[in-house]
C-alpha cells in the first residue's frame, strides 16, 4: 500500500505490471533511483516511479535499447534528442472507423475496397461497420506510399500471391516469440522480438534483391 513516502517494490510491481526483478534491473541500469530505506527490511520508491516505468515501457515497445532510453527519460523532446523530426500524423492508440482511416492513410475509398476484396488488408468488423487497428493503419499507409511512387494497384494486389509465404513466416515468427518469451512472458518482449524478426527478414530480402538486381536503385534510362 502507498504511504506518504512512497510505495514498496511489490506495490510498484502491481501498479506497473513489471516484475520486482525487472524493477531492480532498471535500478541497476540507472533508469530508476535506488529505493529509500525506511526500515531494516523495508524500502519504498517515490510514487512518481509508476509513470516513469510506464515511460520506460513505452520506449521499449518502440524498440529502443536501454542505453538510449536512459538518455531520453528526462527529455522534454525525445525526438529532437535522437535527431528525429517528423510531421507524420501519429497513429491513434485505439481502432478507428472507415472515415478516419481514409483520412489517416490517404487512401481512396475505391482503392481501399479493392485492397480489402483482394485480402491485402483485413480489418475487423463490428456492429458499426469496419474497424481498423494500428497494423491496418501501417499497412494502409504503406499501400498509399506505393501508389504515390507510381506502383499500380494491380501490382499491389499481387501480394495475395505471397499469402503462402506470409503464412509460413507467421509460423516461423511464432517460434521466435515462443523462445523469446519462454523465460519472461511480456508484451515488451513480444514486441521487441517481432520488430527484430521483421528487420532481419527485410535485411535478407534486401541482400537477395542486391544479388539478383545489383542496379535496382539506379535511375532507368
N, C-alpha and C positions, 0 to 999 in steps of 0.2 A: 504494500500500500504506500502511496506517496506521502511524504512528510514535508514540512516547511523547507527542509534542507534539500531533499531530492527523492529519488526512487532507488531501491536496491536493484541489483542486476536481474533478479528474477522478474520483478515488475517491469523493468525496462525491456526485457526479452518478450514478455507477454504483450506489451503495448506495441512493439515494433515488428513482431514476428521473426526476430533474429535470435539465434541461439546464444546463450551466455558465452559459449566458446568463441563464436564469431565476434561478439562484443569485445571480449578480451583480445582477440586478434586485431580488431580495429584500434584498440588502445595501444597495443604493441607497435602498430604501424604509424602511430601519431595522428590518426584520424579522430580519435576521441581522447579527452583528457583522462588522466587517472582518477578513479573514484575517490571521494572524500571519506576517510576512515572516521566512523562515528562510534565505534566500539572495537574491541579486540577482534571480533569475528564478523563485523558488520561494516559495510561501506555503501555509499549511495552516489548516484550520478545526478547532476542537475536535470530538472525536468525538460529543459530545452534540448537535451540529447535525443528525445523522441523525434523531433523534427530534423535534427542533424543526421540521424541514422536514415530517416526517410530520404533525405537528400543524397546520402551515400548510395543507397539502393537505387535511386533514380539514375545516378551517374553510371552505376554498374550495369543497369539494364540497357544503357546506351553503348555498352561495350568498352568503357574507359577503364584503363588499368588503375590500380590503387595509387601509384606514384603520381599520376595525372590528377586523380580525384583530390589528393592531398593539396594540390595547388589551387583547385577550383572551389573547394568547400566554402571558403570565406570570401569568394569573389562576388561582387555585385553584378558582374557581366562575364559569366563563364565563356561565352562565345568569343568575346574580344580577347580574353585571356589566352585562348587557344589559337587566336588569329583567324577565327571563323566569322564571317559576316554574310548574312543571307537575308533576303526579303521574302523567301518562300513561306507561304502560309503554313502554320503548324497544324498537324492533324489533331482533331478533337479526340478526347480520350474515349468517348462512347461511340456507339453506332450512329450513323446519320441516315436520313431518308433520301429519296431519289433526287429531289430538287437541290438539296445541299451538296449531294455527291457530285452532281453535274457541275455545280459552281466550283467546288474544290478541285476537281480533276481537269476541268476544261474540255471534257468530252462532249461531243454532240449526242443528243438523245438517240438518234438513229444508229450511230456507231455503237453506242452502249448496248442497244438491243441486239445488234449483230454479235458483239463480243459475248453477251450472255447466252444467246442461242447457240453460239459455237463452243460454249463451255470453256472459254478462255477466262472469263470472270464468273465466279459462282457465289453471288451474295446470298444471304439468308432471306427469309420472308416471314413476316408476322401478320397480325390482323390488319395493320395499316398499309401493308404492301412490302416492297423491297427494303431491306436494311443493309447498310454497308459498314463493315468494320475497318480497322486501321490497315489490315492487309489488303482489303479491297481498294482502299484509297491509294496505297502504294502502287498496286498493280494498275489501277486506272490511270494514275499519273504517268507510269512508265509507258503505257499504251499511247497516251496523248503525246509524250515526247517523241515516240517513234513516228507517229503521224506528222508531227511538226517537222521532223527530219526527212519528210517525203517518203517514208516507208508506207506502202499501200496497205489498206485494211485487209486485202486478200492475203498478203504475206503474213500479217499478224495472226490471222485466223488459222494459218497453217501450223501454229504452235500446238493445235489439237493433235497433230500427227505425233507429237512427242509425249502424249499422255502416258504411254507405257514406260518411257524413260523417267518421267516425273514420278510415277508410282514406284518404280524401283528405287529411285533416290529417296523417296519418302520412307521406305522401309530401311534403307541404309542409314538415313538420318535418325530414325527411331533407335537403331542400335547404338549410335553415338550418344544419344540422350540417355539411354539406359545406363551406359557405362559412366557418363558424366555425373549422373545423379545417384549413383549407387551408394556413395558414402554420405552425401549431403543433399537430399532432395530439396530443391527450391526453385522458385520462378527465375531468380537471377541466374542460377546455374544453367537452367534450360535455355534461357535467352542468350547467354554468352556462348554456349555450345552451338546453338543454331546459327548464330552470326558467324562464328569461326568456321563452321561447316560450309556455309554459303561462300565465304571468302576463299576457302581452299578450292571449292568446286569452280568458282569463277576464274581463279588463277589457272587451274588445269585446262579449262576451256580456252583461255587466252593463249596459253602455250601451244595448244593444238592448232588454234587459228593461225598463230605466227608460223608454225611449222608448215601448214598446208598453204597458207597465203601470206608469204613474207611481206608483201607490199600492201597489205589490207588497208593501211591508214594513209596511203599516198593518194594525192589528187589524181583523178582519172582525166585522161585527155581525149 
